Amino acid sequence: YAISIFIKFLEEAKTQAFINNLQNDIDRIWRSSQGSQTRSYDLPSKIKQVCFINDPAENLIFLPKGSADVGFVTIENIDLSKTLDGTRELCFDNNGKINMILKKDFGEDLVYIRKS
């Protein structure tokens, strides 16, 4: 029982670290006049995908639903319309790591995200 509680704690910590690191990386590019950075993030294996969606309550979800005990997640300073590019969602498969490109073009106010 203690081992399962410890593993659950480690998974929650890894998920929260992903959210914090992603937000910090986005904020770093957002504060600059332009930039592009390919980033790689670790997540627990029970999370199969990370998806950006156009929802006012949350714009980042973990699939399958309930695989991350973090509640609603809203990432700040991202351009959802440019990130989603006319689609309903942009999902990244978790193959041990989530890889994405964070970009901000000169003259733009927000960061957008692409697959690497």
Backbone hydrogen bonds, N-H to C=O, Kabsch-Sander energy under -0.5 kcal/mol:
donor,donor_aa,acceptor,acceptor_aa,energy
5,I,1,Y,-2.0
6,F,2,A,-2.3
7,I,3,I,-2.5
8,K,4,S,-2.2
9,F,5,I,-2.2
10,L,6,F,-2.3
11,E,7,I,-2.4
12,E,8,K,-2.3
13,A,9,F,-2.3
14,K,10,L,-2.3
15,T,11,E,-2.2
16,Q,12,E,-2.4
17,A,13,A,-2.3
18,F,14,K,-1.9
19,I,15,T,-2.1
20,N,16,Q,-2.5
21,N,17,A,-2.9
22,L,18,F,-2.7
23,Q,19,I,-2.4
24,N,20,N,-2.5
25,D,21,N,-2.5
26,I,22,L,-2.6
27,D,23,Q,-2.7
28,R,24,N,-2.0
29,I,25,D,-1.7
30,W,26,I,-2.8
31,R,27,D,-2.1
32,S,29,I,-1.1
35,G,104,K,-2.7
37,Q,102,L,-2.5
39,R,37,Q,-0.6
39,R,100,M,-3.2
41,Y,98,I,-2.5
47,I,44,P,-1.5
48,K,46,K,-0.7
48,K,63,L,-2.2
49,Q,63,L,-2.1
50,V,92,F,-2.1
51,C,61,I,-2.6
52,F,90,L,-2.7
53,I,59,N,-1.5
54,N,88,R,-0.8
55,D,53,I,-1.1
59,N,73,V,-1.8
60,L,73,V,-1.5
61,I,51,C,-2.8
63,L,49,Q,-2.8
67,S,64,P,-2.1
70,V,68,A,-1.4
76,E,74,T,-0.5
79,D,111,V,-3.1
80,L,78,I,-1.1
83,T,79,D,-2.4
84,L,80,L,-3.2
85,D,81,S,-1.6
86,G,81,S,-0.5
87,T,84,L,-1.9
90,L,52,F,-2.0
92,F,50,V,-2.8
94,N,48,K,-2.7
95,N,93,D,-1.0
95,N,97,K,-1.4
98,I,41,Y,-3.0
99,N,97,K,-0.5
100,M,39,R,-2.4
101,I,114,R,-3.0
102,L,37,Q,-3.0
102,L,100,M,-0.5
103,K,101,I,-0.5
103,K,112,Y,-2.9
104,K,35,G,-2.8
107,G,33,S,-0.5
108,E,105,D,-2.0
111,V,77,N,-2.1
112,Y,103,K,-2.9
114,R,101,I,-2.4
116,S,99,N,-0.6
